[in-house]
Structure formats: C-alpha cells, structure tokens
C-alpha cells in the first residue's frame, strides 16, 4: 500500500545548462522522465537461462507543452534548444528539493525536434516533445 501520495503538479525547468533554466511549469500539461539502462546479454554456453548485465543509460523525457508564441513562452524557450544538448529538471511538486521531492534531471539531453504548430479545431494547441539521452540524476539538494 502506498504510504505517501501527491497530486500531479510537477515543476518543469529547462535550459541550455542547469544554471540557465526557465521554469515552464505553467505551460506544461504532462511530463515523463525515463531512467533506463540498456540490458546487455551475457549468457554463456551451458547456461539454462538468459542473463543480462547493465549497459549504457538510454534516458529520455517527454513533455506536452501548450503552444504559445509570446516572448519568453514555450516557443521562444524551446526553439532556442532545438539541435542542442540541454538540461531538464522535473520535480513532483513545486516545493523545494528534498528527499521527498527530488529533482529528476537529465543533463546533456538532446532536443532534436519542435513541432512549431499543431492545431485542431476547438482545442488548445500543444507541442509533444521528446528529449533523448543525457545523464540522469535524482537531486535532493535543497
């Protein structure tokens, strides 16, 4: 049984580096940070079952962002990062970093594409973006 729960109200910061992030929390409606280590098979002759060992990290993050073309809004922030390695931090809540509110970070993650417009009649326009690779850290330093 879960001993703690939280309402989904993550804080999302993104930028070229950890020192130059912009808080885009008010422009994001969904986010996922994936911590993944590739499985490398190391099964030897005579084994009765396949076995694996950890390889390289293959981390990613995905965001659903409301489209806004105003200065310092989603398009301005994200378009500057396309084709570059960048930094993203997502925390479960907007509270300060702590053991119960860690910052899930990807450093040197790559933003390869930004759908510059995605319109549907009667709906708010959003971008679905994916950041690939990068070094994963769970930061609890306040």
C-alpha positions in Angstrom: 0.0 0.0 0.0 1.3 3.5 -0.8 2.5 5.4 2.2 2.5 8.8 0.5 0.7 10.2 -2.4 0.8 13.6 -4.2 -1.4 15.4 -6.7 0.3 15.7 -10.1 1.5 19.2 -10.0 5.1 18.8 -11.2 7.6 21.6 -11.7 9.4 21.7 -15.0 12.6 23.6 -15.7 14.5 23.5 -19.0 17.5 25.4 -20.4 20.9 25.1 -22.1 22.5 24.3 -18.7 21.4 23.8 -15.1 22.5 27.4 -14.4 20.3 28.8 -17.2 16.9 27.2 -16.8 13.5 28.7 -17.4 10.5 27.5 -15.3 7.9 26.4 -17.9 5.6 24.7 -15.3 2.6 26.9 -16.3 3.0 25.8 -19.9 3.2 22.0 -19.4 0.3 19.7 -19.1 2.1 16.3 -19.0 5.7 15.1 -18.4 7.6 11.9 -18.1 11.3 11.3 -17.3 12.5 7.8 -18.1 15.6 6.3 -16.4 16.7 3.4 -18.5 19.8 1.2 -18.5 20.2 -0.9 -21.6 20.3 -4.7 -21.0 23.3 -6.4 -22.4 23.1 -10.2 -22.7 25.9 -12.0 -21.0 24.6 -15.6 -21.3 27.4 -18.2 -21.6 27.4 -21.6 -23.1 26.0 -24.2 -20.6 23.5 -21.7 -19.1 19.9 -22.8 -18.6 18.5 -19.2 -18.7 19.4 -16.0 -20.4 21.1 -13.4 -18.2 21.9 -9.7 -18.6 24.2 -7.0 -17.3 23.7 -3.3 -17.4 25.0 -1.3 -20.3 24.7 2.4 -21.2 22.0 4.6 -19.9 19.4 5.5 -22.5 17.3 8.1 -20.7 14.6 10.3 -22.1 12.0 12.9 -21.2 8.7 13.8 -22.9 6.6 16.9 -22.4 3.2 18.1 -23.6 3.5 21.8 -23.8 0.9 24.4 -24.6 1.8 26.3 -27.7 2.5 30.0 -27.0 4.4 32.4 -29.2 4.8 35.3 -26.8 8.2 36.4 -25.7 9.7 34.0 -23.0 6.9 31.5 -23.5 7.1 27.9 -24.8 8.1 28.6 -28.5 10.8 31.1 -27.6 12.3 28.9 -24.9 12.2 25.6 -26.8 13.1 26.8 -30.3 16.5 28.0 -28.9 17.2 24.5 -27.7 16.4 22.5 -30.9 19.5 20.7 -32.1 21.4 21.2 -28.9 22.3 19.3 -25.7 20.3 20.8 -22.9 19.2 20.3 -19.3 15.8 19.5 -17.8 14.7 19.1 -14.2 11.2 17.8 -13.2 10.1 17.7 -9.6 6.9 16.0 -8.3 5.8 19.3 -6.7 6.7 22.9 -6.7 8.2 22.7 -3.2 12.0 22.9 -2.6 14.2 19.9 -3.5 14.3 17.3 -0.7 14.3 13.5 -0.2 10.5 13.6 -0.6 10.6 16.0 -3.6 13.6 15.0 -5.7 14.6 16.8 -8.9 14.7 14.2 -11.7 17.4 15.7 -14.0 18.8 14.9 -17.4 22.0 16.8 -18.3 23.2 16.8 -21.9 19.9 15.6 -23.2 19.1 16.3 -26.8 16.1 18.1 -28.3 16.0 17.1 -31.9 12.6 18.5 -33.0 9.9 21.0 -32.1 6.6 20.8 -33.9 6.2 24.5 -34.5 2.4 24.3 -34.9 -0.2 21.7 -34.0 -3.7 22.9 -34.4 -7.1 21.2 -34.1 -10.5 22.9 -34.2 -11.9 23.6 -30.8 -8.7 22.6 -28.9 -5.8 24.3 -27.3 -2.7 23.9 -29.4 0.1 21.8 -27.8 3.6 20.5 -28.7 4.6 17.0 -27.8 8.4 17.0 -27.5 10.9 14.4 -26.6 14.4 14.8 -25.2 16.8 11.9 -25.8 19.8 10.7 -23.9 21.7 12.5 -21.2 23.0 11.8 -17.8 20.3 11.0 -15.2 20.4 12.3 -11.6 17.9 12.4 -8.8 18.9 15.6 -6.9 17.7 16.1 -3.3 20.0 19.0 -2.5 17.9 22.0 -1.3 
